[in-house]
Structures are given as C-alpha cells and as structure tokens.
Amino acid sequence: MTHHALKNIPNHVAIIMDGNGRWANVRGLPRSMGHRKGVESVREAVRTAADAGVAYLTLFAFSSENWSRPESEVSDLMGLLKTFIRRDLATLHKENVRIRVIGDRSNLRDDILPLLLEAEEKTRDNTSITLVIAFNYGARDEIARAVRSIAGDVSIGLIHPAQVTSELISARLDTAGIPDPDLIIRTSGEERLSNFLLWQAAYAELMFVPEFWPDFSRATFLQALANYAGRERRFGGVPAPTLAVGS
C-alpha cells in the first residue's frame, strides 16, 4: 500500500515500543528473544511508515530509566543496538532514510556514542523519512537540559527573561527542527506516556494498542493510521462547520 491509498497521513508518528519482555514471557522464552524479535518490528515499522508517506518516525528505543534493569538485559539491549546500526545503517542509508538521535549524550558508553554519531552523520543529507531514535532519553531530563541552557544565556545577558517563549524552549530541546508528533502509539496495552516527549506531545493524538511490540505488524500500523485519519484535530479550537447535505 502506498500513501496514495491513505488520507490524512500524520506527518510525525512516535511509538513507545513496549512489551518485548512480556511477549517472551508468554512464550516461555528469555527476554532477550523478545528484544530480538522487536528489532524485526522496528524494520517493518520504518518500511511501513515510509511507504505510507509519514515524514518523521520516532522510536523510544531506550529510556534513561532503563539503566536500572538487570545488567544482563541492559548489555543485551546495547548489543542489539550496535548490531542494528552496523547491520541496518547501510540499508537505511541506501533507502534515503535520515537518522536523528535524541537523548542525553553526556555519559554514553564509548562503544555506543560513536555509532550513534556515525549514523546521524552518514545519513544527514537523506531526504526520505527521518527516523528519530530516542536513546538514553527522558522528557523531564530533556526539558531540564533545555532550561539549564536558557538559564545560562540569561545569566550572561544573551537572552532577556521576557524573550523566553515556548518557541525558544522548543528550539533548545533535543527535537529542535523536528515537528511535534501528530500521533503517539504505545503498544502492549499500557496507557501512559512514561516520560516520553512530554513537551512535544501537547496536541498529539494518543493511541494505545493491545499488541506487544514484537507483534506490531504492518497491518497493525496501517490500522492505527486509518484510525488517526478518522479523528478530528482541533488544537484547542472549535470544530470546522460541516455543510448540510444539499446546501
């Protein structure tokens, strides 16, 4: 299906990829198998979004809270990320996908940060879909870093407090230059944002689907896009008047 077949495609879709561990538990498999299967869903989601005409796809890959998981699981996730970038970067680049990484880079491991920077650098001029990877990301941390940056400029007189607008704050966030998400999907039936894109989600449509992330297929994604197309987005305004039949 190409984007001609779907109407009202969201410009930016963000996904909280939840339920890898539970997918594995239900099947009596180690959690690591759930994460591996989840990577296949990532590939499928990127292809589906690109085919549908979505311009930005943000995936919540690893939150700043995920470091508290068992060491073996964290190390498995890091291994998967490295494999994904090494194995998939060439393909994504060939498919004209641009990669952006959001999250705190200050304390990232030496074997991870260069890979993320390489992925951004290599694909920076690509013009198809932009794949935004939220890694070591937490929205409150992101907002705190933006506020610190603005406070520093205020303290040395570069910015007057009256100039601190919501636009200025947006421009200091990790997502600077990326439009706010139109649609946020969370898998596995959980219904919360879990510290994901809190500022950017102000007017996003939220969708919670029961499937665990490894079961999130092309069909599930297309159904979510069709559901979105049927919603009316008013951004705090009043609905547009509908014309009466025959008028």
N, C-alpha and C positions, 0 to 999 in steps of 0.2 A: 504494500500500500504506500503510495506517495502522498505528499502533503496536499495534493490537489483533491484528494478524496475526503479530507477532513476540513471542517470550518473552525474558525476562531481558535487557531492553534496558539497556545501560550508561548510568549517569547522566551520565557525563562522558567524552567521546571527544576525544582530542587527535591532531592529524595533522601529521606532518612532510611538507610538500608538496615533494617532491624530484623532479627530473628534467625541469624545464621546458626547460633549455638542451639536454639530450641529446635530448629529444623533437624540438626544432627541428633539431638537427644531423643526426639520422637522415633528416630530410625535406629536407635541404639548404636550410633556412630560417634567417634570422637569429635569434639567441637571443631577441630582443625578441618575436618572434612566439610563441615558447614561453610567455613570461610572459603575453602577452595571452590565449592560449588557456587558460592556467592560471587566469585570473580567471573564465572561464566555469565551470571546475570548482569554484571557490570558491562561486559562486552555487548550483550544483547540490548541493554538499555541505551547505550551510546548509539548503536546502529539504528534502533527504533526511533530515537529522538531525532537523529539526523535525517532519516527518511521522512519523518512526519513534518519536518520544517521548523523544529524547535531550534532557536538560535543559541541558547545557553542551557547547559545541563549541569547542575551542581550536585555532587555526591558527598554525603557525610561519611568519609572513609574511616576517620579515627579521631575521637574527641579527646580533649585534654584530660578528661576524666578516665579515659580507657587505660591509662598507665597503671591504674590501681588493680587491673585484672591480674590473674596469676601470670608469673614471669614466662612460663612456657607458652601461654596463649599470646602474650604481647610479642614474644620473639617469633612466633609463627606468623602473626599478622605482619610484622616487619619484613619477614622473608617473602611473604606473598606480595607485599607492595613492591619490593625490589624486583621480584620475578615479573610482576605485571608491567613495571616500567621498562625493564630490559627486553621483555618479550613483545610487548604490545606497542611500545613507543614508535617503532618503525612503521607498524601498520597504521596507527593513528595519524602519524605524520603524512604517510602516503595518501590517507583519506582526507587530508587537508584539515584535520582537527587541531584546534588550538588548545593548549593546556594552560590553565592558571591554577596556582595553588594558594589557598588561603589558610590562615592559622598562624600560631606563634612559631617563629623560626629560631628564636634565641637559644634554645637548649637542645636542638635536634642532634641526634647522633651523627657522627662523621660519615657513616656509610649511607645515611638517608638523605641529608640535605643536598649534597652534590647531585644526586639523582633527580631530586625534585627541580633543582635549578636548571639542570640539563634539559629536562622535559619542557620547561617553560621556554628556555632559550631556543631550543631546536624548533619549536612549533610556533614561535611568536608571530610570524607573518602569515600563518594559515588563516583561511577566510571562511571555512565551513562552520560547523558548530564549535562553540567554545565549551570545553569540558573543564569545569571548575572542581578541583579536588580539595575538600575541606579536611586538612590533616593537622593533627595536634591543635584542633580548633575548638574554641568555646566562645559563645557570643558575648558573654559578660566580660571575658578576658579581652576580646577584640574591642569592645566599647571602652574598657578601661585604658587600653593602649592608645586608642584614638584620643581620649580625654587628656591623657598624660602629654601626648604630642601637642595638642592645642594649648594646654596649660603652660607648656614650655615656651611656646611662641608668645603667649600673653605676657609671661613674666619678663621677657626681654623686649616687650613693646612692639613686636612684629604684628600682633593682632590686638585690636581693642575688644574688650568683652562684648560690646554691642554687635560686633561682627560675627559672633559665634551663632551660626544658624544651623538648621537641620541639614542644609546642603553642605555646609563646611564639615559637619560631623560625618556625613556620608562619604565625603571625599577623603577623609582620614581613615576610614575603615579598610579592612583587607580587600573588600569588594569594590574599591574605588573604580569607577568606569564600567562596572557591570550593573545592568539594570536590576531592580528589585525583582524577586521571584513572583511570578503570577500564580503559580501553583506549587504547593509543597505536599508531597506524598510521603506518608510513613507506612511502612509495611509491618506485618506481624500483629496487627490489631491493637497496638498500643496507641493511645490518643493523647500525645503530648509532644511539645517541641524539643524537650531535652536540651535546652541551651544552644539551639541551632538557629542562626540568622534572625535573632530576636528583633533587631532594629529593622532589618530589611523585610521582615515578614508582616509589616504593619497592615498591608492591604492584600496579602496573599490569600488565595483560596486554599483551604486545607482539606486534604483527603486522606482518610485512614482506611487502608485495605487489609483484609484478614490474612492474605498470603505471607508466609515467611519470605525473606528476601531471596533465598535460592530458588523459590518457586515463582518469582516475579518474571513473567514471560512477556514476550512481545504483545500477546493478546491482552494481558492484564494492563500493560502500559497504554495500549490503544484504547481500551475501555475507559481508563482514567481520563485520557484526553477527550474522549467523546462526552464523558460526564462533565468535564470542565466546560466544554463548548455549550452545554445547556444551562450553565449558571449565568446569572445577571450580575455584572460587576459595577458597583455604583461609586466606589471610593468615597463614601460618606454623602454623596449627592442623592437626588431623587431619581427614581426610575424614569427612563425616557417614555413619553406618552406613546401608547400603541394606537395605530389608526384603526378605527372601527371598520368592519367589513363593509364595502360598498361606498365608503366615504372618499 
